[in-house]
Amino acid sequence: MLNTAIKAARRGAAVINRASFDLDRVVVTEKQHNDFVTDVDQAAEQAIIEVLSKAYPDHAILGEESGASANSHDENEYQWIIDPIDGTTNFIHGFPQYCISIALAHRGVITQAVIYDPVRNDLFTATKGAGAYLNEKRIRVTKLDRISNALLGTGYVAGSARALDEYLKMYAIMGERSQGVRRAGSAALDLAYVACGRLDGFYEKGLKPWDIAAGALMITESGGIVGEFSGESDYLYKGDVIAASPKIFGQMITLLTPFA
């Protein structure tokens, strides 16, 4: 199943890479304020779904662009969770920070994960109970024990003025307590970076399952912790996420619990 997900990710990446050479021809639609979809997102998602459905025709699908497949409510044991381009705004502008995210849930538990960065050719993979890898090399979260030495990632989902105010308050707190906070524009890739130690922690509110699912498994399989702002584990569908190595996670929870 992991190999099929990798094949699907590479098939989607082929669509994205062809389009990236002529961004002026990409058709962009605004779903809501500062939330965009392109014809490339849709084409890449269809390419991914074709590979998965050919291998596993009975599996359910949850895609960012196509939504839930008709059999998603048939007590299906397996569901693929797909984001064809996480970081669409970056892609539109030619900013090289976006990825394909594919996860497989078995009876509601994420068991397989692929995050593929087509710009850097970075392939992140994880299987529940078998570890996480970057380009077939085992990865681990960082061993830092003090948030004052940490580099953190974050994101902001455009919404109300209240949500922006809350984001800025969190940014002020975390920026003061850490060595720096980066907002690169792809939550899935940020989570993969936590898993491989490029970031020491990540936090964001208002995400969707396709933003979180693959990266969350990678972090837990690389020795990290993922939870809500309250520390609870129901983050996948609530959408509020803190992810980090164990000691940094505890310190982030202490600082961000007031925003739960």
MIBAVO-840222 format. One record per residue (C-alpha): residue number from 1; chain; y, x, z. Coordinates in steps of 0.02 Angstrom, whole numbers, always signed. Example, Ala and Ser with C-alpha at 12.3 -4.5 7.8 and 13.67 -1.06 7.14 Angstrom:
% MIBAVO-840222
<torlo resi="1" chain="A" Y="-225" X="+615" Z="+390"/>
<torlo resi="2" chain="A" Y="-53" X="+684" Z="+357"/>
//
This chain:
% MIBAVO-840222
<torlo resi="1" chain="A" Y="+0" X="+0" Z="+0"/>
<torlo resi="2" chain="A" Y="+119" X="+144" Z="+37"/>
<torlo resi="3" chain="A" Y="+82" X="+222" Z="-132"/>
<torlo resi="4" chain="A" Y="+119" X="+56" Z="-216"/>
<torlo resi="5" chain="A" Y="+285" X="+45" Z="-124"/>
<torlo resi="6" chain="A" Y="+328" X="+222" Z="-180"/>
<torlo resi="7" chain="A" Y="+286" X="+176" Z="-360"/>
<torlo resi="8" chain="A" Y="+395" X="+20" Z="-346"/>
<torlo resi="9" chain="A" Y="+540" X="+120" Z="-274"/>
<torlo resi="10" chain="A" Y="+533" X="+245" Z="-415"/>
<torlo resi="11" chain="A" Y="+527" X="+104" Z="-543"/>
<torlo resi="12" chain="A" Y="+682" X="+29" Z="-466"/>
<torlo resi="13" chain="A" Y="+766" X="+199" Z="-461"/>
<torlo resi="14" chain="A" Y="+740" X="+220" Z="-648"/>
<torlo resi="15" chain="A" Y="+844" X="+63" Z="-676"/>
<torlo resi="16" chain="A" Y="+979" X="+123" Z="-557"/>
<torlo resi="17" chain="A" Y="+988" X="+299" Z="-628"/>
<torlo resi="18" chain="A" Y="+1008" X="+237" Z="-807"/>
<torlo resi="19" chain="A" Y="+1152" X="+125" Z="-753"/>
<torlo resi="20" chain="A" Y="+1235" X="+262" Z="-650"/>
<torlo resi="21" chain="A" Y="+1278" X="+359" Z="-810"/>
<torlo resi="22" chain="A" Y="+1389" X="+217" Z="-873"/>
<torlo resi="23" chain="A" Y="+1461" X="+124" Z="-723"/>
<torlo resi="24" chain="A" Y="+1597" X="+43" Z="-830"/>
<torlo resi="25" chain="A" Y="+1463" X="-70" Z="-906"/>
<torlo resi="26" chain="A" Y="+1396" X="-129" Z="-737"/>
<torlo resi="27" chain="A" Y="+1431" X="-314" Z="-707"/>
<torlo resi="28" chain="A" Y="+1497" X="-340" Z="-530"/>
<torlo resi="29" chain="A" Y="+1505" X="-506" Z="-437"/>
<torlo resi="30" chain="A" Y="+1581" X="-532" Z="-264"/>
<torlo resi="31" chain="A" Y="+1461" X="-635" Z="-157"/>
<torlo resi="32" chain="A" Y="+1590" X="-644" Z="-19"/>
<torlo resi="33" chain="A" Y="+1738" X="-538" Z="+38"/>
<torlo resi="34" chain="A" Y="+1691" X="-354" Z="+8"/>
<torlo resi="35" chain="A" Y="+1507" X="-398" Z="-18"/>
<torlo resi="36" chain="A" Y="+1457" X="-360" Z="-197"/>
<torlo resi="37" chain="A" Y="+1306" X="-379" Z="-309"/>
<torlo resi="38" chain="A" Y="+1283" X="-305" Z="-481"/>
<torlo resi="39" chain="A" Y="+1168" X="-341" Z="-626"/>
<torlo resi="40" chain="A" Y="+1089" X="-173" Z="-582"/>
<torlo resi="41" chain="A" Y="+1042" X="-235" Z="-407"/>
<torlo resi="42" chain="A" Y="+957" X="-384" Z="-486"/>
<torlo resi="43" chain="A" Y="+868" X="-284" Z="-621"/>
<torlo resi="44" chain="A" Y="+808" X="-153" Z="-497"/>
<torlo resi="45" chain="A" Y="+744" X="-287" Z="-378"/>
<torlo resi="46" chain="A" Y="+646" X="-369" Z="-518"/>
<torlo resi="47" chain="A" Y="+571" X="-202" Z="-569"/>
<torlo resi="48" chain="A" Y="+517" X="-173" Z="-388"/>
<torlo resi="49" chain="A" Y="+445" X="-347" Z="-370"/>
<torlo resi="50" chain="A" Y="+346" X="-331" Z="-532"/>
<torlo resi="51" chain="A" Y="+256" X="-176" Z="-467"/>
<torlo resi="52" chain="A" Y="+220" X="-254" Z="-296"/>
<torlo resi="53" chain="A" Y="+166" X="-423" Z="-365"/>
<torlo resi="54" chain="A" Y="+51" X="-345" Z="-494"/>
<torlo resi="55" chain="A" Y="-40" X="-249" Z="-357"/>
<torlo resi="56" chain="A" Y="-34" X="-386" Z="-226"/>
<torlo resi="57" chain="A" Y="-5" X="-556" Z="-309"/>
<torlo resi="58" chain="A" Y="-36" X="-652" Z="-148"/>
<torlo resi="59" chain="A" Y="+92" X="-558" Z="-45"/>
<torlo resi="60" chain="A" Y="+257" X="-642" Z="-1"/>
<torlo resi="61" chain="A" Y="+424" X="-565" Z="-48"/>
<torlo resi="62" chain="A" Y="+592" X="-563" Z="+41"/>
<torlo resi="63" chain="A" Y="+724" X="-484" Z="-71"/>
<torlo resi="64" chain="A" Y="+910" X="-467" Z="-39"/>
<torlo resi="65" chain="A" Y="+952" X="-538" Z="-211"/>
<torlo resi="66" chain="A" Y="+807" X="-656" Z="-247"/>
<torlo resi="67" chain="A" Y="+781" X="-720" Z="-70"/>
<torlo resi="68" chain="A" Y="+612" X="-774" Z="-2"/>
<torlo resi="69" chain="A" Y="+469" X="-808" Z="-122"/>
<torlo resi="70" chain="A" Y="+391" X="-981" Z="-128"/>
<torlo resi="71" chain="A" Y="+238" X="-923" Z="-29"/>
<torlo resi="72" chain="A" Y="+340" X="-848" Z="+114"/>
<torlo resi="73" chain="A" Y="+311" X="-1004" Z="+218"/>
<torlo resi="74" chain="A" Y="+124" X="-1018" Z="+185"/>
<torlo resi="75" chain="A" Y="+73" X="-917" Z="+339"/>
<torlo resi="76" chain="A" Y="+54" X="-767" Z="+226"/>
<torlo resi="77" chain="A" Y="-9" X="-613" Z="+318"/>
<torlo resi="78" chain="A" Y="+95" X="-493" Z="+212"/>
<torlo resi="79" chain="A" Y="+278" X="-494" Z="+163"/>
<torlo resi="80" chain="A" Y="+374" X="-360" Z="+68"/>
<torlo resi="81" chain="A" Y="+556" X="-341" Z="+123"/>
<torlo resi="82" chain="A" Y="+664" X="-265" Z="-14"/>
<torlo resi="83" chain="A" Y="+842" X="-201" Z="-34"/>
<torlo resi="84" chain="A" Y="+859" X="-138" Z="-214"/>
<torlo resi="85" chain="A" Y="+1024" X="-47" Z="-182"/>
<torlo resi="86" chain="A" Y="+1078" X="-26" Z="-3"/>
<torlo resi="87" chain="A" Y="+1256" X="+35" Z="-25"/>
<torlo resi="88" chain="A" Y="+1306" X="-66" Z="-179"/>
<torlo resi="89" chain="A" Y="+1492" X="-36" Z="-151"/>
<torlo resi="90" chain="A" Y="+1459" X="+151" Z="-152"/>
<torlo resi="91" chain="A" Y="+1356" X="+134" Z="-311"/>
<torlo resi="92" chain="A" Y="+1494" X="+36" Z="-400"/>
<torlo resi="93" chain="A" Y="+1618" X="+177" Z="-365"/>
<torlo resi="94" chain="A" Y="+1498" X="+318" Z="-406"/>
<torlo resi="95" chain="A" Y="+1498" X="+375" Z="-224"/>
<torlo resi="96" chain="A" Y="+1326" X="+457" Z="-206"/>
<torlo resi="97" chain="A" Y="+1265" X="+373" Z="-47"/>
<torlo resi="98" chain="A" Y="+1146" X="+229" Z="-81"/>
<torlo resi="99" chain="A" Y="+960" X="+199" Z="-80"/>
<torlo resi="100" chain="A" Y="+813" X="+84" Z="-113"/>
<torlo resi="101" chain="A" Y="+730" X="+13" Z="+42"/>
<torlo resi="102" chain="A" Y="+556" X="-66" Z="+42"/>
<torlo resi="103" chain="A" Y="+456" X="-118" Z="+195"/>
<torlo resi="104" chain="A" Y="+293" X="-212" Z="+219"/>
<torlo resi="105" chain="A" Y="+269" X="-331" Z="+365"/>
<torlo resi="106" chain="A" Y="+93" X="-378" Z="+418"/>
<torlo resi="107" chain="A" Y="+94" X="-534" Z="+528"/>
<torlo resi="108" chain="A" Y="+276" X="-497" Z="+569"/>
<torlo resi="109" chain="A" Y="+251" X="-313" Z="+612"/>
<torlo resi="110" chain="A" Y="+322" X="-179" Z="+495"/>
<torlo resi="111" chain="A" Y="+177" X="-67" Z="+443"/>
<torlo resi="112" chain="A" Y="+238" X="+26" Z="+288"/>
<torlo resi="113" chain="A" Y="+410" X="+91" Z="+241"/>
<torlo resi="114" chain="A" Y="+492" X="+180" Z="+95"/>
<torlo resi="115" chain="A" Y="+675" X="+231" Z="+79"/>
<torlo resi="116" chain="A" Y="+716" X="+322" Z="-82"/>
<torlo resi="117" chain="A" Y="+881" X="+408" Z="-118"/>
<torlo resi="118" chain="A" Y="+885" X="+423" Z="-309"/>
<torlo resi="119" chain="A" Y="+1037" X="+537" Z="-306"/>
<torlo resi="120" chain="A" Y="+958" X="+674" Z="-201"/>
<torlo resi="121" chain="A" Y="+777" X="+630" Z="-245"/>
<torlo resi="122" chain="A" Y="+742" X="+612" Z="-58"/>
<torlo resi="123" chain="A" Y="+587" X="+507" Z="-24"/>
<torlo resi="124" chain="A" Y="+569" X="+447" Z="+155"/>
<torlo resi="125" chain="A" Y="+403" X="+364" Z="+200"/>
<torlo resi="126" chain="A" Y="+318" X="+298" Z="+356"/>
<torlo resi="127" chain="A" Y="+156" X="+211" Z="+402"/>
<torlo resi="128" chain="A" Y="+135" X="+130" Z="+571"/>
<torlo resi="129" chain="A" Y="+36" X="+248" Z="+683"/>
<torlo resi="130" chain="A" Y="+35" X="+389" Z="+555"/>
<torlo resi="131" chain="A" Y="+209" X="+465" Z="+568"/>
<torlo resi="132" chain="A" Y="+362" X="+477" Z="+457"/>
<torlo resi="133" chain="A" Y="+394" X="+599" Z="+315"/>
<torlo resi="134" chain="A" Y="+532" X="+664" Z="+202"/>
<torlo resi="135" chain="A" Y="+464" X="+726" Z="+35"/>
<torlo resi="136" chain="A" Y="+290" X="+738" Z="+116"/>
<torlo resi="137" chain="A" Y="+352" X="+845" Z="+261"/>
<torlo resi="138" chain="A" Y="+336" X="+772" Z="+437"/>
<torlo resi="139" chain="A" Y="+503" X="+727" Z="+516"/>
<torlo resi="140" chain="A" Y="+561" X="+702" Z="+696"/>
<torlo resi="141" chain="A" Y="+718" X="+639" Z="+779"/>
<torlo resi="142" chain="A" Y="+831" X="+769" Z="+858"/>
<torlo resi="143" chain="A" Y="+801" X="+839" Z="+1032"/>
<torlo resi="144" chain="A" Y="+981" X="+823" Z="+1091"/>
<torlo resi="145" chain="A" Y="+1000" X="+756" Z="+1267"/>
<torlo resi="146" chain="A" Y="+1190" X="+733" Z="+1277"/>
<torlo resi="147" chain="A" Y="+1291" X="+611" Z="+1172"/>
<torlo resi="148" chain="A" Y="+1439" X="+729" Z="+1185"/>
<torlo resi="149" chain="A" Y="+1345" X="+843" Z="+1064"/>
<torlo resi="150" chain="A" Y="+1289" X="+704" Z="+947"/>
<torlo resi="151" chain="A" Y="+1339" X="+657" Z="+771"/>
<torlo resi="152" chain="A" Y="+1325" X="+469" Z="+751"/>
<torlo resi="153" chain="A" Y="+1321" X="+348" Z="+605"/>
<torlo resi="154" chain="A" Y="+1391" X="+172" Z="+601"/>
<torlo resi="155" chain="A" Y="+1437" X="+34" Z="+481"/>
<torlo resi="156" chain="A" Y="+1542" X="-122" Z="+468"/>
<torlo resi="157" chain="A" Y="+1494" X="-284" Z="+382"/>
<torlo resi="158" chain="A" Y="+1655" X="-364" Z="+318"/>
<torlo resi="159" chain="A" Y="+1690" X="-527" Z="+406"/>
<torlo resi="160" chain="A" Y="+1816" X="-600" Z="+525"/>
<torlo resi="161" chain="A" Y="+1966" X="-515" Z="+603"/>
<torlo resi="162" chain="A" Y="+1876" X="-528" Z="+769"/>
<torlo resi="163" chain="A" Y="+1726" X="-432" Z="+701"/>
<torlo resi="164" chain="A" Y="+1841" X="-295" Z="+635"/>
<torlo resi="165" chain="A" Y="+1930" X="-283" Z="+803"/>
<torlo resi="166" chain="A" Y="+1762" X="-265" Z="+891"/>
<torlo resi="167" chain="A" Y="+1707" X="-131" Z="+768"/>
<torlo resi="168" chain="A" Y="+1866" X="-30" Z="+797"/>
<torlo resi="169" chain="A" Y="+1845" X="-41" Z="+986"/>
<torlo resi="170" chain="A" Y="+1666" X="+23" Z="+972"/>
<torlo resi="171" chain="A" Y="+1722" X="+161" Z="+854"/>
<torlo resi="172" chain="A" Y="+1855" X="+218" Z="+977"/>
<torlo resi="173" chain="A" Y="+1729" X="+229" Z="+1119"/>
<torlo resi="174" chain="A" Y="+1591" X="+315" Z="+1021"/>
<torlo resi="175" chain="A" Y="+1711" X="+433" Z="+932"/>
<torlo resi="176" chain="A" Y="+1782" X="+491" Z="+1097"/>
<torlo resi="177" chain="A" Y="+1611" X="+517" Z="+1178"/>
<torlo resi="178" chain="A" Y="+1523" X="+604" Z="+1031"/>
<torlo resi="179" chain="A" Y="+1558" X="+749" Z="+913"/>
<torlo resi="180" chain="A" Y="+1593" X="+626" Z="+774"/>
<torlo resi="181" chain="A" Y="+1554" X="+457" Z="+696"/>
<torlo resi="182" chain="A" Y="+1518" X="+436" Z="+511"/>
<torlo resi="183" chain="A" Y="+1527" X="+275" Z="+409"/>
<torlo resi="184" chain="A" Y="+1439" X="+320" Z="+248"/>
<torlo resi="185" chain="A" Y="+1405" X="+143" Z="+184"/>
<torlo resi="186" chain="A" Y="+1215" X="+128" Z="+180"/>
<torlo resi="187" chain="A" Y="+1132" X="+71" Z="+341"/>
<torlo resi="188" chain="A" Y="+956" X="+102" Z="+275"/>
<torlo resi="189" chain="A" Y="+997" X="+281" Z="+228"/>
<torlo resi="190" chain="A" Y="+1085" X="+307" Z="+395"/>
<torlo resi="191" chain="A" Y="+927" X="+252" Z="+485"/>
<torlo resi="192" chain="A" Y="+823" X="+372" Z="+380"/>
<torlo resi="193" chain="A" Y="+946" X="+510" Z="+427"/>
<torlo resi="194" chain="A" Y="+917" X="+472" Z="+612"/>
<torlo resi="195" chain="A" Y="+729" X="+485" Z="+582"/>
<torlo resi="196" chain="A" Y="+745" X="+658" Z="+503"/>
<torlo resi="197" chain="A" Y="+879" X="+724" Z="+621"/>
<torlo resi="198" chain="A" Y="+1029" X="+725" Z="+504"/>
<torlo resi="199" chain="A" Y="+1109" X="+600" Z="+623"/>
<torlo resi="200" chain="A" Y="+1075" X="+591" Z="+810"/>
<torlo resi="201" chain="A" Y="+1104" X="+404" Z="+823"/>
<torlo resi="202" chain="A" Y="+1162" X="+249" Z="+731"/>
<torlo resi="203" chain="A" Y="+1237" X="+81" Z="+779"/>
<torlo resi="204" chain="A" Y="+1295" X="-72" Z="+682"/>
<torlo resi="205" chain="A" Y="+1310" X="-260" Z="+702"/>
<torlo resi="206" chain="A" Y="+1279" X="-401" Z="+578"/>
<torlo resi="207" chain="A" Y="+1143" X="-321" Z="+472"/>
<torlo resi="208" chain="A" Y="+1003" X="-409" Z="+377"/>
<torlo resi="209" chain="A" Y="+814" X="-379" Z="+387"/>
<torlo resi="210" chain="A" Y="+813" X="-284" Z="+221"/>
<torlo resi="211" chain="A" Y="+944" X="-163" Z="+291"/>
<torlo resi="212" chain="A" Y="+841" X="-125" Z="+446"/>
<torlo resi="213" chain="A" Y="+654" X="-147" Z="+418"/>
<torlo resi="214" chain="A" Y="+604" X="+15" Z="+331"/>
<torlo resi="215" chain="A" Y="+721" X="+129" Z="+428"/>
<torlo resi="216" chain="A" Y="+670" X="+58" Z="+596"/>
<torlo resi="217" chain="A" Y="+487" X="+101" Z="+567"/>
<torlo resi="218" chain="A" Y="+536" X="+276" Z="+513"/>
<torlo resi="219" chain="A" Y="+632" X="+304" Z="+673"/>
<torlo resi="220" chain="A" Y="+495" X="+243" Z="+789"/>
<torlo resi="221" chain="A" Y="+367" X="+345" Z="+693"/>
<torlo resi="222" chain="A" Y="+477" X="+500" Z="+710"/>
<torlo resi="223" chain="A" Y="+490" X="+482" Z="+899"/>
<torlo resi="224" chain="A" Y="+650" X="+379" Z="+912"/>
<torlo resi="225" chain="A" Y="+694" X="+209" Z="+983"/>
<torlo resi="226" chain="A" Y="+770" X="+57" Z="+899"/>
<torlo resi="227" chain="A" Y="+840" X="-92" Z="+992"/>
<torlo resi="228" chain="A" Y="+978" X="-221" Z="+1005"/>
<torlo resi="229" chain="A" Y="+1141" X="-181" Z="+1093"/>
<torlo resi="230" chain="A" Y="+1062" X="-254" Z="+1249"/>
<torlo resi="231" chain="A" Y="+911" X="-140" Z="+1228"/>
<torlo resi="232" chain="A" Y="+793" X="-281" Z="+1180"/>
<torlo resi="233" chain="A" Y="+677" X="-269" Z="+1030"/>
<torlo resi="234" chain="A" Y="+724" X="-425" Z="+929"/>
<torlo resi="235" chain="A" Y="+841" X="-328" Z="+815"/>
<torlo resi="236" chain="A" Y="+762" X="-363" Z="+645"/>
<torlo resi="237" chain="A" Y="+827" X="-540" Z="+628"/>
<torlo resi="238" chain="A" Y="+970" X="-532" Z="+753"/>
<torlo resi="239" chain="A" Y="+1043" X="-390" Z="+651"/>
<torlo resi="240" chain="A" Y="+1127" X="-290" Z="+791"/>
<torlo resi="241" chain="A" Y="+1050" X="-116" Z="+798"/>
<torlo resi="242" chain="A" Y="+1057" X="+44" Z="+899"/>
<torlo resi="243" chain="A" Y="+939" X="+183" Z="+844"/>
<torlo resi="244" chain="A" Y="+924" X="+360" Z="+913"/>
<torlo resi="245" chain="A" Y="+817" X="+489" Z="+997"/>
<torlo resi="246" chain="A" Y="+762" X="+427" Z="+1170"/>
<torlo resi="247" chain="A" Y="+894" X="+514" Z="+1278"/>
<torlo resi="248" chain="A" Y="+1037" X="+478" Z="+1159"/>
<torlo resi="249" chain="A" Y="+978" X="+297" Z="+1142"/>
<torlo resi="250" chain="A" Y="+996" X="+270" Z="+1329"/>
<torlo resi="251" chain="A" Y="+1173" X="+338" Z="+1330"/>
<torlo resi="252" chain="A" Y="+1222" X="+233" Z="+1178"/>
<torlo resi="253" chain="A" Y="+1155" X="+76" Z="+1262"/>
<torlo resi="254" chain="A" Y="+1261" X="+111" Z="+1415"/>
<torlo resi="255" chain="A" Y="+1417" X="+124" Z="+1308"/>
<torlo resi="256" chain="A" Y="+1381" X="-21" Z="+1190"/>
<torlo resi="257" chain="A" Y="+1302" X="-153" Z="+1304"/>
<torlo resi="258" chain="A" Y="+1474" X="-234" Z="+1331"/>
<torlo resi="259" chain="A" Y="+1471" X="-277" Z="+1145"/>
<torlo resi="260" chain="A" Y="+1299" X="-359" Z="+1150"/>
//
